[in-house]
Amino acid sequence: MDTRTITRRLSLLLLLLSLGFNLNADVIDPYTAAQGPFTVGPNERIAEEDAVVLTSSVLGGFRVAAPGVEDDAAAGSTTTLVIGGGTYKCTVDFPNVDAVNNYGGCAGGYDRGDGPVFDLSGSTAFLFDVQSVEGGMSLGMTLTDTNENISVGLVQNVTPGQLSIAFVQLLSLTGPGADLSTIDNIGYAIVNQEGEEGSVTLGEFSTDGPIVDGPVVPTDDEIVAEELSGSYFDPTRDGEGCQNTLERDGASFVLSCYFYDQGEQFWVIGAGVLVNGQVIFSDMIITSGADYGSEFDPADVVRATWGSMIMTWADCNNAELELIPVLAGYEQLTLELTRIVPTVCGGGGPTGDAVPWMGAFFDPARDGEGFHLAVEGDGSTFVMTWYTYLDGKQVWLIGSGVRDGSRLVFENIVITSGAKFGSEFDPADVLREVFGTITADFSDCNNFTATVDATLPEFSDIVLDVTKIVPGVCP
């Protein structure tokens, strides 16, 4: 496995939370703070709150750690991570050691958060106390500085004893490589070698010299979660796009994106949290199988992992969206998104008493379809997408609305078709047709009744009572 693969796996496994710290030591982690045991298989993830442990015993005051298995690995494949009592143990098991997609491992990391950077310039190497190794296992390291320069290192065959990874042996992945005096993030991943299974047990993780606090780097362009909700599109690709909303827990983002595949609509949806101006939506789900309206049956919904998306904001109105599909037939690409209704960065996001209405909604009795409502930056523009089905295939319906008291009226809801995915997308191919009207009557910020008046013959009128997926306290 090459260093770029190690880095990608690390980025997909880590969900690094920004927290402050102040610790001067040469020990990065003594592994006395417990986590696990956690066991995951393909398409499984541990809960975000389980991935993070807060303790003054580790560098930065918190550790992020997570096991992972390649989503396409053989059924029955598992990775187990257990930390505590002075050891870190990662075990990868496969029922078929010859499967090409049998990859798994464990990742860990330490981040500067909003505090001073890590200054590693007084040290020359990372030191790992490797207590035991079974099978073929590798260890990869990443250092990222405050300018997002990255250095990586890889030990292909880990053996018992003291493992030293010299800083001078790290390879530059971007720019000149990471500046040791302004390190923003330290990360590592233990992974199996191709086709093999095994385990690694580590003792103390340290450096050969002191770690001191560097400067506190100003964040004038800080990305604020409350300012990121809204509808986004690539102006060169009008006809497709995404809605991103900060849910009522104040931490979770739900991203829904709507595209085309050989002229037909499809949509994907997933959740993530903001970390240093970026959200990794590691499990974007695509569905099929159900029907429209009164014919909808949640038991008919078939869910599959479409892939992942990484959304990185340049400012509160503009973001780069990297699409990383794992489902066959979809290419990887990057979209340059801008907000449909721009807002003033630094202004705190949308204002007004309708902001608590924003979010993702569904009918618990009709799990598998739902509404995504964005209150745009001006506080008075509303965009809603309804994700549903027709004859077993996904369809999405979208429109902008106006407010009338506790009601939102979305006239001229449209349905589209005609375009293709990825590099074959041409906005001139998008065909738009008026679907009808949707009226949302809110009983409170977490619940509304959707009255659907369809004008197209293949769709019937319907009334749906929906509730917010992540409810909050209403004003």
N, C-alpha and C positions, 0 to 999 in steps of 0.2 A: 504494500500500500504506500503510495507516494505522499510527500508532505502536503500537497494541496488537498488530497483526499482526507488526510488527518485533520487538516484545518476545517474542512467543510463539516466533517462529522462532529468536530468540537463545537462549531457554531450552531449546529442543529441540536446538540445535546444540552448546551449551556443556556440557562436563562438567568443572566447576571443582574441582580437587583442593585440599584444605586443607593448606598448607605454611607454615612460618615464613619471615620475611624481615626485613631492616632496610636500607633504601636511601633516601637523601635525594638527590633529583635532580629536575630539571624535564623530563628525558627519560623518557617512559614506555617506549618501545621504539625502539631504533635499527634494528631488523630485521637485525642482524648475525648473530644466532643462527639457524641454518638449520632449516627444516622443509619437507618435501615434496621434489619435487612429488607431490601427492596428487590423484588424479582419481576422482570418484565419480559414479554415476548414481542413478536412482530405486531406493529400497530398499537402497542401499549406504552403509556407514559406514566410516571409517578406524578402525584399532585404537585403543583408549584410550591405549596407551602411545605411539603416534605423535602423538596430539593434544596431548601435554604435552612441553615442553622446559624443562629446568632450567638457568638461567644467571643470573649476577649482573648481566648487561647489561640485564635488563628489570626493570621495577617489580615488587617483591615476590619476585624471584628465580625466578619461573617464568611461562611463558606457556601458555595453552591456546588452540589454534586448530584449526578444523575446517571443511572444505567440506561442503556439503549440497545436495541436490536434492529438491524436492517429490516425495513417493512416487508421486503420481498424474501426474507429468509425462510427456510423450511419450517413448516408447522411443527410446533414443539420446541423450537429454539428459544433459549432464555439467557438473560444476563442477570446476575445477582450481585448487588453491592451491599457491603456491610462495613460500617466504620465505628470504631470505639475501642476503648481499652488500649490505645496506642497503636492500632493497626488499621489499615485500609485494604480491604480485600475485594477484588473484582473477579468474578467467575463467569465464563462464557461456555454454554453447553449447546451442542447441536445434535439432533438425531441423525443427521446425514452430513458427515464431515467433508463430502465432496461437492456440496451444493455451491454454485458460484456466488450466490447472494448471501451466504452465511457469514455475515459480519456482525459483530457486537462489541460492546465495550462500556467503559465508564469514564465520565469526564468530571473534572473539578475545576474550580476557579476562584479567584480573589480579585476584587475590583476596588478602585480608589473611591468610587462614589463621588460625593461633593467635597471631599476633604483633600488633604495634600496628596500628591502623587507618591508612588514608591520610588525611592532613589536606591538603585542597586549598584551604583558605581563603585562602592566599597567592596564589592564581591566580584568573584571571577567565574563562579559556577553554581549550578543547582546540585544539591546532593539528595539522593533518595536511598533510604535504607531498605533494600530489597530483601525481604526475609525468606520468601519462597517463590518458586515459579513452577508451574506445570504446563506442559504443552508449549505451543508457539505463540508468544505474546510480544507486542511492541508498545513503546511509550512515546508519545509525541508531546512537545511543549510549544507554547506560543507566548510571546511577549508583545504587547501592544502599547505604544506610547500615546501621549495626548494629541499627537498629530496624525494618529491612526496609521503610523508606520508599524509593520509587523515583522517580527523575526520568528523563525520556527526551527525546531530541532526534532530529530527522530532517532530513536534507538530501535533498530529492527528486531534484535533478539535480546530480550531482557534476561539476565542471569542473576542468581542470588549473590548478595554482597553489596558493597557500597557502589551505587551508580552515580557517576559524575557527568553532568552535561555542561561543558564549558561554554560560556557566553560567546567566545570567539568562534566556536564551531556552529553557532546558529546561522541559518541562512536567511537572507532578506527576502521576504515575500512581497513587500511593497516599498517603494522609495529606497532610502538609504538603510533601512532596517530600524528597529526600535532603539530609541535613545535611552540608555540605562538609567539616566538621571531623572527621567520623566515618564516612568512606566505607569500606565493607566490600568492595565489588566495583566494578570498572570493566569494562564490556563494550561491544563494538561489533559491528556486522554490516554487511557490504557485500552488497546484494541487487539483482537486476535489477528494473527497472520492468516492469509488467504486459505480458506478451507479447513483451518485447524480450530480446535477448541482448547481451553486451558484456563489458568487462573494466575493472578499475581497478588501477593501480600506485601504491602509496604509498611515500613515503620516510619520514623520521623522524616518529614520533608523540610529541607533547610537550604541555606546558602553557605558558602565557605567564608563569608565575611558579614559585616553588619548591613542591616537594612535600615535606612533612616528616612524621615519624611522629606520629600522634596517640596517645591512650592505648591500653593493652591492656585491652580490654573483658572483664570477667569472664564466664565461661560456666558459671554454677552449674547450669544446666539442660542441660548438654552431653549430646548424644545419642551413645551409645557403641555401635559396631557390634555388639559381642559380646552386647549385651542385646536385640537386635531380632528374633532368630529366633523363630518360633512360628507359631501359627494364629490368624487374626484374622477377626472378623465384625462386622457392624453389628447390634446387638441388636434393632433394629426391622425387620431383614430376615433373620431366622433361616431358614437353608436354603441360603444362598449364602455365599461367603467366600473367603479367600485364605490361602496358606501362603507364608511368607517365611523363607528360610534363608541364613545367612552360610556360604559354601562354604569349603572347606579351604585355599584360598589366603589366607584372612583378609581379602579385599577384595571379592570378588564376591558379590552377592546374587542368588539366583534367586527370582523371584516367580511363583507359579502361582495363578490365580483360577478359580473354578468358578461358573458361572451357568446361566441358562436362556434359551431362545429359543422362544417359542410352545409352551411345555410340554416341550420337549426339552432335555437337558443340552448344554452346551458348555463348553470350557475354553480358557484362553490361558496362555502362559508366556513369560517374558522375563528378561533379566539387566541388572544395573546396579551402581553403586557408591555408597556413602554420601558425600555432600558437604554439610556444614553442616546436618545433620539431615534431609536429603532425598535420596531416590533417584529419578532419572529413568530409568524403564524405557522406552527410546525405541522398541524394537521388540518389541511383544507379538505372538506368533505364534499363529494359529489353524490347525487342521488338519482334514482330512477324507479320505475315500476308502478307508481300510483296514478290515479285519475283525478279529474276535476270535480269540484263541487260536492254534490250529494253522493257521488260515486267514490269519493276519496275514502281510503281505508289505510290507517297507519301501518297495518300489517303488510301492506303491499310495498312499502318503501324499502328500497335496497340502497344501503350506504356503502361507499367505497372511499378510500383515501386517494384524493386526486394528486396530492403532493404538498408542498409547503410554499409559503410566500414570505419574503422579507421586505418590509416597508421602512425606508430610511428617509427621514425628513431633512430637507435643506433649510426650510423654515416652515412656519405653520400653514402655508398655502401650497407648498410644493414638495413632492416626495418621489423617490425612486422606488418602484415596485419590482422586485426580482421574483419571477415565477419559476419554480423548480418542480415541475410535474414528475411523478413517478408512474403515472398511469400511461399505458402505451397509447400512442397516437397524438401526443401533445408535445410540442417543442419547448425548450427553455428559452425565455426571453426576458428582457427588462423594459418596463414601461416608465416613461417620464410623466408623472401625473401632476395635475394642478387642480386646485379646488374650483368647482363650478361657480361658487359664490365666494370670492375672497373675503378674508377678514383682516383686521389689523393685528399683526403679531405683537405680543406683549400686552394686548388688551384684555386677556383673560378668557377669550372665547365668546360664544354666543351668549346674549343676555335676554332677559325677559322671562315672564312666568311660564312660558311654554317649553323652556329648555328641559325641565324634568320629564316631559313627554318622550324625549328622544330615546331611541334604543331599538332592540330586537324583540319582537313579540311573536307569540304563537298561541294556538289553542291546544291545551294539554291533551285533549281528546283527538287531536289531528296532528300529532307529532310527525314532523317531516316536511311541513310547509310552514310559511310564516311571513310576517311583514318586517321590513327594516325602515325605520323612520329617522330621517336626519333633519335637525333644525339647523339651518345654515347660518353662516357667520353674521348676517345682518339681523338675526333673531326673528325675522318676519317671513322668511322663505322656508318652505317645507318641501322636502322631496321624499317620496315613499315608493318602495319597491315591494311588490307582492311576489313571493316565490312559491309557485305551485306546479301543477302537472296537467297534461292533456294526453290521454291515450298512452300512459306509461312513460311519457317523455317530459323532461323539465320545460317549463315556460316561466318567463318573468315579465311582469307588467310594471311600468314605471310612469310617474308623473309628478308634477309640482302642484302644491295646493295653497289655498288661502284659508285664513282662520275666521271663524264666526263664533265667538264666545268659546265654549268648550268643544267646538266642532271644527274639524278640518275637512275641507271639501277639495277633492282631487278630480277636477274635470279633465276630460281629454287624456285619460290614462291610455298609454300606447303599448302595443305589442309589436315586436320587430322580427325580422328574419333576413335571410339572404347572404349574410357575410360568412367569412371563414376565420379560423383561428391563427394567431401568431403572425408570422411574416407574410402570410397569404391574405391577411385582413385588408380590405379596401373599404373606406367609409362610403364610397359611391355604391357599394353593393347592398348597403343597409336599407331595407324596406320597412317603413313605419305605417302602422294602421291603428286607427282609434279603436280601443277596446271598449271604453265606456267610462263610467264614473265610480269612484269609491269615496264614501263618506265615513270619516272616523269620528265617533261620538265618545269622548272621554268621560268616564265616571270618576276617575282619579288619574294620577300620573302613571299608574301601573297597568291600567285596564282601559280598553276601548271596544266599542262595537263597530265592526266594519260592515257597512251596507254596500254590496257590490251590485251595480246596475250595468249589466253587459249588453252591448249592442251587436256583438258578433254572434252568429247563430250557433256556433259550436260551444259557446259558453252560456251558462244559465245564471240568473240572478241568485244571490246567496247572502245570508247574514251570518257573520262569524263574531263570536265573543273571544277576544284574545287578551292575553296577559303578558307582562314583560318577563323575559327569560331571566334577567337579573333585576329583581324589583328593588326599589329604594323607598326611603321615607318621603312621602309627599308633603309639599309645603302646606 
